[in-house]
């Protein structure tokens, strides 16, 4: 498995991911894979950045959206990269943040997922023939944050990106 390091944040690169689950007590991720991958024009590149608790605004901001500031850095390495965003349950605040960060609709793949109310399923039914880049989540209401400095850096970078965007308007 390949990994990418940007500002001491590590992103893992995986091939042909079918689903992603997690253990919210340890922030550990688990992956299920499609059987095969074919490198052709239909290869999709996805950033897996959402957590299983994306339906709650605060969780989405501090567990998922904090990684949006890295999207364009990753996209420079993988120009076809799209955010993999769960469509269900529909949350309008996601689009507000994408617009504020100038993330185009063409940079988003809305995953037609089932709404599942279990705190272990992150992504299900990811389209086959993919390269997925995943973030390292911080689940905030279950255990003490393991790497406070890392989390603090994510929050500061996210805040700075928004300050720049709103100051320029």
N, C-alpha and C positions, 0 to 999 in steps of 0.2 A: 504494500500500500504506500502510495506516495503521500507526502504532506507538503504543505505550503506554509511558510512563516512570513507574516507581515506584522511588523511592529511587535514582535514577540507573541503574536496570536497565531496559534497553529490550526490549520484547516486540513482535514484528511480528504484525500481523493479516492473514491471508490468506483468500481465499474459495475454497471447493470444492477443497481439497487432496486429491489421490489418493494420493500417496506423498511421502516425504521421504528424501533420501539426503544423504551428507556426504562431505567430504574430511577425514580425521582428521589430516592433516598441516597443514592450514590452519584447521580448525574452520569451514570454509565449508559452508553448507547449500544444497541444490538441491531444487526442488519440481516435481512433475508434478501437473497439475490435471485434474479431471473436466471434461467439455465444457460443462456448463451448471449453473446454480444457480437454484432457484425459492424465493423468499421466501414460505414458508407455515409451517404448524404443524409440519412435519417438519424444520425447520432445526435442525441440531445444532451445538453450540459445544464445541470441544475445546482443551485445553491440551496442546501437544506439548512435553514436557519431558524425555523419555527420550533417551538416546544409543544408538548402535549397539552399545555394549559393556555393556548393562544386565544381562546374565547374570552378570557378575562383581560381587560385593558392593561392593568398594571403588570400582569405576568408577560403579556405580549411585548410591552415596552422594555422591561428590565431583563427579560430572558431571551427575546427574539430580536426586536428592533435594534438593540444595541449593536448588532452585527451588520446592519445595513450600511454603516459607514465604510465597510470593507468591500462592498459590492463592486464598485468601479475599479478598485485595485485588482480584484480577482477577474473582473471582466477584461482587463487589459491583457491578462495572461490567457484567458479563454474567451475570445470575442463573442462566441455564441451562447455564453452563460445567461441563464434566466433564473429569477427567483422562483422557487417552488412554493406557492402560497395556497394554503388550504382554503377552499371555497366555502366549506360548511363548518361551523355556522358562519353565516355572512356577518362580517364586521366592517362597517364603513370607515372606522378609524385607520384601518390598514391602508386604504387608498389615500387618505389624507396625508399620511406619512410618506407614501411613495411619491405623491405629487410634490410635497415640500422638499424632498430630496432629488427632484427631477429624474425619478425613475419612470421611464416610459412604460406604457401598457405593453408594448412589444417586448419589454424586458421581464415580463411576468408570465409564468405559466400557472394558470389557476387550476389546481388539482381538484377534480370532481371526486371528492372523498365522501365517505359516509361520516355522519356526525356520530362519534363514539364517545361516550362519557366515561372513559376509563383513563386513569393517569399513567398509562404506559404506552399507548399507541400515539406515535408522533405522525408518521406518514404511512399511508396504505395505498396500494394500487398505483405506484409510481410507474409511468410508462416505461416499457422496456427499451433496450438499446440506449443506455444513458451512461454518462459520466457524472457522478454526484460529488459535490464538495460539501462536507458537513462541518458545522461549527461545534464548539465544545460548550454545551449548555451549562448554565448555572440555575438550578432549581432553588427558588428562594424561600419557600415556606416550609420546607421539610427538614433540612439539615443546615448546619452552619456553613457559610461559604468557605470552601476549601482554600481558595487562593484569592484573598481579599485584594491584594495588589493588582492582580490581573483583572478582577471585576471592576475595581476603581478605574483602571486605565480604559476599559471599555466604556464606562459611564462618561468619563471626561472627554474621550474622543467623540462620542455621540453628542454630548452637549455642545462641544466646540463646532461640530459640523452644523448643528441647528443654529447656533449663534451667527455663524458666517452666512448661512442661507437667509436668515431673517434680517440681518444687518444690511445686506446688499439690496434688499427690495425696497 
